Amino acid sequence: MVALDVVHASNARLRELGPGLVALFVGGTSGIGEFTLKAFVQNTVSPRVYLVGRNATAADRIIKECGELNKEAKVEFLRADVTELKEVDRACKEIEKREKRINLIVQTQGNLSLNLRNENPEGLDRKFTLNYYSRMRFISNLLPQLRTASTEPPHFSRTLSVLGAGHENAINLSDLDLKTTFTGKRCANHTILMNDFMAEEFAAREPGISFLHSYPGFVNTGLARELPIWARVALKVVTPLLSLFMVGADETGQRQLFISTSGIYPPAKPVEGTALAAGVPLAKGVSLSKGSDGKVRSGAYLVNWNGEVTGNEKLLSNYRSQGVGKTVWEHTMGMFQKVAKINEGRVDSATS
């Protein structure tokens, strides 16, 4: 476990990366995303932050509170329903107009739901899209900005997907998007493992960028608001018991910021000659973390809430031997192409 004082000390040194860091927080209008965004704003010099979410009222509050934490911070809200990739693409285009580089992408979008498969107009399940497709789409769309960040001072470039690293289970390789075999449990299994392998696939292709997937632990985030009333009542009853095992809001934000920025999790090939390319320099006695494949400097990392390496090594190794990483990559890129054609058709229909 990375001690909390080490976390705080590392985050305080984030200022060493200089002014003007650019960050994108998707799902940051509540919960873990909000907590991490505020920690980032508090510990950086003149950052530019883009906050993507659905709740404009919450965004206004967060922007005001960020101004109180750091008067030099610029936080801009982009409203988007990222249960649809069309909305992801629209948000990315807005960011591309404003920024040539992005140093950090943190994605926490998601919800707790007992619903069965709920398809969007693109033919994708909305929960699956929140947990997986939208996240990969943001990264894929904004790779040019991430690459530029890795080549310009401070050469820092990283993405973090906060979901369920370490909670991997077997998946159905013949129905990766769960078109015909959807359940909530299978959705969790698929999106967690696919986040793992896409971190590895991106890292292999983009050695100047770190790709991380973390598990935040039990955190009271408000995600239960979409549950039916009986489930919300039941959850409220057991919350006092669960609170004994929960990670607090401030600690969650600080720990996810640490995972997002610490040099413990460097890219495979950071720019030489600058220690900041790997992230915030390591404190004395702290060593580099092993990547998801068990190797130091792999560029892809699976991280538990407390900063330690995690992951179902046996399962992941078995799937690696089957080439599942390539399978997941090809499936994902294929789905992006399929959805793009569907959305082109939607535009044509709307204008005809």
C-alpha positions in Angstrom: 0.0 0.0 0.0 1.2 3.5 -0.9 1.0 5.5 2.3 -1.3 8.5 2.3 1.5 10.9 3.2 3.5 9.7 0.2 0.4 10.3 -1.9 0.0 13.9 -0.6 3.7 14.6 -1.0 3.7 13.4 -4.6 0.6 15.4 -5.5 2.1 18.5 -4.0 5.0 18.1 -6.3 2.7 18.2 -9.3 3.5 21.9 -9.5 7.0 21.0 -10.7 5.5 20.0 -14.1 4.9 23.7 -14.6 2.0 25.9 -15.6 -0.6 25.2 -18.2 -1.2 21.4 -17.8 -4.3 20.4 -19.8 -6.7 17.8 -18.5 -9.9 16.2 -19.5 -12.3 14.7 -16.9 -15.2 12.7 -18.3 -17.9 11.9 -15.7 -16.5 14.6 -13.5 -19.8 16.2 -12.4 -20.0 13.9 -9.4 -18.3 11.3 -7.3 -14.8 10.0 -8.0 -14.4 12.2 -11.1 -15.3 15.3 -9.2 -13.0 14.4 -6.2 -10.1 13.8 -8.6 -10.7 16.9 -10.6 -10.6 19.1 -7.5 -7.4 17.5 -6.3 -5.9 18.2 -9.7 -6.9 21.8 -9.7 -5.7 22.3 -6.2 -2.2 20.9 -6.9 -1.4 22.4 -10.3 -0.3 25.8 -11.6 -2.8 27.6 -14.0 -4.3 24.3 -15.4 -6.8 24.2 -18.2 -9.5 21.6 -17.4 -12.4 20.3 -19.5 -15.3 18.7 -17.6 -17.6 16.5 -19.6 -20.9 15.4 -18.2 -24.7 15.7 -18.3 -25.4 17.8 -15.2 -24.9 21.5 -16.0 -26.1 22.6 -12.5 -23.5 20.3 -10.8 -20.8 21.6 -13.3 -21.5 25.2 -12.3 -21.1 24.3 -8.7 -17.8 22.5 -9.3 -16.4 25.2 -11.5 -17.2 27.8 -8.7 -15.5 25.6 -6.1 -12.5 25.0 -8.3 -12.1 28.8 -8.6 -11.9 28.9 -4.8 -9.3 26.2 -4.8 -7.1 27.8 -7.5 -7.9 31.2 -8.9 -5.6 30.7 -11.8 -7.4 27.5 -12.9 -9.6 27.5 -16.0 -12.4 24.9 -15.9 -14.8 24.6 -18.8 -17.9 22.4 -19.0 -18.9 20.5 -22.1 -22.3 18.9 -21.8 -22.6 15.5 -23.4 -24.4 12.3 -22.9 -21.6 9.8 -23.5 -23.9 6.8 -23.6 -23.7 7.6 -27.3 -20.4 7.7 -29.3 -21.9 10.5 -31.4 -21.8 12.7 -28.3 -18.3 11.6 -27.5 -17.2 12.6 -31.0 -18.9 16.0 -30.7 -17.2 16.7 -27.3 -13.8 15.7 -28.8 -14.2 18.0 -31.7 -14.9 20.9 -29.3 -11.7 20.1 -27.4 -9.7 19.7 -30.6 -10.7 23.2 -31.6 -9.2 24.6 -28.4 -6.2 22.3 -27.6 -3.2 21.0 -29.5 -2.1 18.9 -26.5 -3.7 17.1 -23.5 -1.6 15.9 -20.6 -4.2 13.9 -18.8 -7.5 12.2 -19.4 -9.4 10.8 -16.4 -12.6 8.8 -17.1 -15.1 7.8 -14.5 -18.4 7.8 -16.4 -20.8 5.1 -15.3 -23.9 4.3 -13.3 -25.4 1.6 -11.1 -28.3 0.1 -12.8 -30.4 -3.1 -12.7 -31.7 -2.6 -16.2 -31.4 -5.2 -18.9 -29.7 -4.4 -22.2 -30.7 -0.8 -23.1 -29.5 0.0 -26.6 -28.7 3.4 -27.9 -29.5 4.4 -31.5 -26.0 3.1 -32.4 -26.9 -0.5 -31.4 -24.7 -0.4 -28.3 -25.8 -1.0 -24.7 -25.7 2.3 -22.9 -24.1 1.0 -19.7 -21.5 -0.9 -21.7 -20.8 2.3 -23.6 -20.3 4.2 -20.4 -17.9 1.7 -19.0 -16.0 0.9 -22.1 -16.7 2.2 -25.6 -17.0 5.8 -24.7 -13.7 5.6 -22.8 -11.8 4.0 -25.6 -13.4 6.5 -28.1 -12.2 9.5 -26.1 -8.6 8.1 -26.0 -8.7 7.1 -29.7 -10.0 10.5 -30.8 -7.6 12.5 -28.7 -4.4 10.5 -29.4 -3.0 13.3 -31.5 -3.3 15.7 -28.5 -1.8 13.1 -26.1 1.1 12.5 -28.5 1.8 16.2 -28.7 1.8 16.4 -24.9 4.4 13.7 -24.8 6.7 15.6 -27.2 6.4 19.1 -25.6 7.7 20.1 -22.1 7.0 18.7 -19.6 6.5 15.7 -21.9 3.8 14.3 -19.5 1.0 12.4 -21.1 -1.3 9.9 -19.4 -4.8 8.4 -19.4 -6.7 6.8 -16.5 -9.9 4.7 -16.6 -11.4 4.2 -13.2 -13.5 1.1 -13.1 -12.6 -2.4 -11.7 -8.9 -3.3 -12.2 -8.2 -6.5 -10.2 -11.8 -7.8 -10.5 -11.4 -9.7 -13.8 -13.5 -12.7 -14.6 -14.0 -14.8 -17.7 -15.7 -13.3 -20.7 -17.6 -14.6 -23.8 -15.2 -14.1 -26.7 -18.0 -15.0 -29.2 -20.2 -12.1 -28.0 -17.9 -9.4 -26.8 -20.5 -6.6 -27.0 -23.0 -8.9 -25.3 -25.5 -8.3 -28.1 -27.3 -11.6 -27.3 -26.1 -12.6 -23.9 -26.3 -9.4 -21.8 -26.6 -9.4 -18.0 -25.3 -6.8 -15.6 -22.7 -9.2 -14.3 -21.4 -10.0 -17.7 -21.3 -6.4 -18.6 -19.1 -5.7 -15.6 -16.9 -8.7 -16.5 -16.5 -7.7 -20.1 -15.9 -4.0 -19.6 -13.3 -4.6 -16.8 -11.2 -7.1 -18.8 -11.5 -5.1 -22.0 -10.3 -2.0 -20.2 -7.3 -4.0 -19.1 -6.4 -5.2 -22.6 -6.9 -1.9 -24.3 -4.5 -0.3 -21.9 -1.9 -2.8 -23.0 -2.8 -2.4 -26.7 -2.6 1.4 -26.6 0.7 1.3 -24.6 2.2 -1.0 -27.2 1.3 1.5 -29.9 2.0 4.7 -28.0 5.2 4.2 -25.9 5.4 7.9 -24.9 2.0 7.7 -23.0 1.0 5.8 -19.9 -2.3 4.0 -19.9 -3.9 3.0 -16.6 -6.9 1.2 -15.3 -7.7 1.5 -11.6 -10.2 0.3 -9.0 -11.2 3.0 -6.6 -12.5 0.8 -3.8 -15.8 1.4 -2.1 -16.7 5.1 -2.5 -20.0 6.9 -1.8 -20.4 8.5 -5.2 -24.1 8.9 -5.8 -24.1 6.4 -8.7 -27.1 4.6 -7.0 -29.4 7.4 -8.1 -30.5 5.4 -11.2 -31.4 2.3 -9.1 -35.1 1.6 -8.4 -36.4 3.1 -5.2 -36.4 -0.2 -3.3 -32.8 -0.7 -4.1 -31.9 2.8 -3.1 -33.7 2.4 0.2 -31.9 -1.0 0.8 -28.5 0.6 0.0 -29.2 3.5 2.4 -29.9 1.0 5.2 -26.6 -0.8 4.7 -24.5 2.3 4.0 -23.6 2.8 7.7 -22.1 -0.7 7.6 -20.4 -0.2 4.3 -18.9 3.1 5.5 -16.5 1.1 7.6 -14.9 -0.1 4.4 -15.4 3.0 2.3 -12.6 5.3 1.0 -13.5 8.9 1.8 -14.0 11.6 -0.8 -10.8 13.5 -0.2 -8.7 10.4 0.0 -10.2 9.0 -3.2 -9.5 12.2 -5.1 -5.9 12.3 -3.8 -5.2 8.7 -4.5 -6.7 8.7 -8.0 -4.7 11.9 -8.7 -1.5 10.1 -7.5 -2.3 7.2 -9.8 -2.9 9.7 -12.6 0.4 11.6 -12.2 3.1 9.7 -10.2 6.3 8.6 -11.8 5.7 5.1 -10.3 3.7 4.4 -13.5 5.9 5.6 -16.4 5.3 5.2 -20.1 7.2 2.5 -21.9 9.6 5.0 -23.5 9.4 8.5 -21.9 11.3 11.3 -23.6 15.0 11.1 -22.5 16.6 13.9 -20.6 13.6 15.0 -18.5 12.4 13.1 -15.4 9.0 14.8 -15.6 8.1 12.8 -18.8 7.5 9.8 -16.5 5.3 11.8 -14.1 6.0 13.3 -10.7 9.5 12.2 -9.6 9.6 9.3 -7.2 10.3 10.0 -3.5 13.3 8.4 -2.0 12.8 4.7 -1.3 9.8 4.4 -3.7 10.3 2.0 -6.7 8.7 1.7 -10.1 5.5 -0.3 -10.4 5.3 -3.4 -12.5 3.0 -3.1 -15.5 0.0 -5.2 -16.3 2.3 -7.8 -17.9 4.5 -8.0 -14.9 7.3 -6.0 -16.5 8.6 -2.6 -15.3 8.0 0.2 -17.7 5.4 -1.6 -19.7 3.3 1.6 -20.1 0.1 -0.2 -19.1 -0.8 -0.5 -15.4 -3.6 -2.1 -13.4 -3.8 -0.3 -10.0 -5.8 -1.0 -6.9 -7.3 1.9 -4.9 -4.2 2.0 -2.6 -1.7 2.4 -5.5 -0.6 -1.3 -5.5 -0.4 -3.4 -8.6 -3.5 -5.6 -9.1 -5.1 -7.9 -11.7 -6.1 -11.5 -12.1 -2.7 -12.6 -13.3 -3.6 -16.2 -14.1 -6.7 -15.2 -16.1 -4.9 -12.4 -17.9 -1.9 -14.6 -18.8 -4.2 -17.2 -20.2 -6.1 -14.8 -22.3 -2.8 -13.2 -23.5 -1.6 -16.6 -24.7 -4.8 -16.7 -26.8 -4.2 -13.3 -28.4 -7.3 -11.8 -26.7 -5.7 -8.3 -26.6 -5.6 -8.3 -30.4 -9.2 -9.6 -30.5 -10.4 -6.9 -28.2 -8.5 -4.2 -30.2 -9.9 -5.4 -33.5 -13.4 -5.7 -32.1 -13.3 -2.2 -30.7 -12.0 -0.5 -33.8 -14.5 -2.5 -35.9 -17.4 -1.3 -33.6 -16.1 2.3 -34.0 -16.3 2.0 -37.8 -19.7 0.4 -37.6 -21.1 3.1 -35.4 -19.6 5.8 -37.6 -21.5 4.4 -40.6 -24.7 4.3 -38.5 -24.3 7.9 -37.4 -23.6 9.0 -41.0 -27.0 7.4 -41.9 -28.7 9.3 -39.0 -27.3 12.6 -40.3 -28.4 11.8 -43.9 -31.9 10.9 -42.7 -32.2 14.1 -40.6 -31.2 16.3 -43.6 -33.2 14.5 -46.3 
